[in-house]
Amino acid sequence: MPGAAISADQAYREADLAIDYCEDIPRLSPDAVARIVALFERHGATAKVSSIHVNGWFGRYDKLSMARRLLAEAFAIDVDAMRAEILFVGDSPNDGPMFGFFPNAVGVANVLDFADSLGHKPRWVASRRGAAGFAELAEALLAARGGGGTWQPGRS
C-alpha cells in the first residue's frame, strides 16, 4: 500500500504483521486503511484495525482469547470468575472483544474516533487520549482508593 509502512515494533512481534498507517508516517486515508484490511483478508488472514496499525495474523484468536490464555497459564486466574474484578483499558476496534467481555472496560478518548465501527463499546471513556487517558484513569483510581471517591468519565 503506497504510504504505509511496517510498524517500527515489528521485530518484537511473534504472531502478527503490523502495518503502520499513522504512527510514524503521515496518516493514511480511511479508504487506504480499508484496502490494507482487504489485502490481509484476501490472503486468508484475520485483520484488525488499532488506533495506529492494521494488524494481520493467521489463526482464530483475538485479544480476549489470548488474555484468557495468559491469565490462566501465567497467573492461574479464572477469567470468567474474576471478570468483574479485572479492569481493561483500550483505544480501538481491536479491543472490542475485551470491551464486550469485561464489565469494567475503559476506553481512552481516542476510542471515540472509532465509535461507529465498535461492535462493543467500553463502559467508560476517559476525557484524554492515549497515555494521557490512561494516566487520567490511574489518577482517578488512586484518588478513589485514598478518598473513597467514585470516578466519573471525563473528570479527573
N, C-alpha and C positions, 0 to 999 in steps of 0.2 A: 504494500500500500504506500504510494508516494507520501512522504512526510512523516510516516510512522517510524518507530524505532524499537529495537529490542530493549526491554527495561534494563536500567543500569544495575539492578539487583538480580539479574537473571542467573548469574554464576552461583547464587546461593539458593536457587530453587531446585527441587528434585522432581516434582511431579507435574509442573505446568510450564507453558511458554507464556511470558507476559509481554504484551505489545504495548508500549508507551504511546498514549495518544494526547498527553498534555502535561506530564510531569517535568520532563527535561527538554521538551520540544514545544514549538508553538501548537496550541490546541487545534486538533483536527475537528472537522465538522461532524455533527451527529450522523450524517449520511456516510461519512468515511468510517466512523466507528461501527455503524451497522454493517458496512461491507467487510470489515475485519471479522466481525462475528460470523457473517455468512461464509467467509472463506474457511474458518475453522470448522463450522458445521458441515459444509460441503465435503470436507475430508474426514468426516466421522468423529470429530472432536466435540466435546462439550465446550461452550464458550460463555463466559460471564463477564459483564462489564463492572468494573470497580470505578472509583472516583478518578483514577489516573491511568488505569491499564485495562486492556481486554485480556483476560486470562483464558487460555485454552488447554485442555487436557483430554486424555483418553481414559475412559472408565466412568462408572456410575457412582460418583460421590460428590459431596459438596461440603461446605464449611460445617454444617450440622453433623453429618455422618462422621466427619473426621474429628470434630470436637468430642462427640460421644466416645469415639475410639481412644483418643488421647486421655480424656478424663478417666475412663475405665481402666486402661492399661497402665498409665503412669501414676495415677492418683487414687485408684480404687474408688472412684466416685460413680454412683448410680445416678446418671443424669436425670432419669425420669423421676426418681425420688427426691432429687435435690434441685430441680429446675427453678423452683420459686426462690431459692437461696442464691442463685447464680445471676450475676449482672453481666450482660453482654453489651458492648458498645461497638457500633458500626457506622459506616458512612455511605453505603452504596448498594445497588441492586444485588450484588453477590452476597450480601449479608441477609437477604430476605428470609432464607430458611431459619436463621438464628432469631431474627425479629419475630417470626411466626411462632417459634417454639418457646422462647424464654419470656415469661410474663414481665420480667424486669429488663427489657431491652431498651436501650437508649441510642438514639442517633445523634451524631454531631450535626450541626446546622447544614453542612453540605449535602446531607441525605435529602434535603428538600429539593435539590437540583434534579432528583430522580423521582419525585413524588408520583408522577403519572405512570412510571414503569415499575414501581414496587408492588409485588404481589402481596407482601406482608410488610406492614409499617411498624416502626418502633413505637412503644407505648409513650415514650417521652422523646423530645428533641431539644437538645441544648441550643442556646441562642448563638453560640460561637461555632466557627468552622474548624475542622481538622483538630490538630493538637490542642488548640485553644479551647475547643468544645470539650475535649477530654479533661483538660485542666479545670474547666468550669464544673464538670461533674465531680471530679475529685475534691475540689474545694467545697462543693455543696455537701458531699458525703462526710467530709471531715467536720464541717460546721454542724451538720445534723447529729453526728456521733458525739460531739462535745457539748452541744447545746440542746440536744433533743428536738431540733427543728426538723421540718419536712421540706425537701426540695421541691420547688415548683419550676417547671420548664421555663426557660427564658429569664430566670432570676438566679443570680449567683450569690 
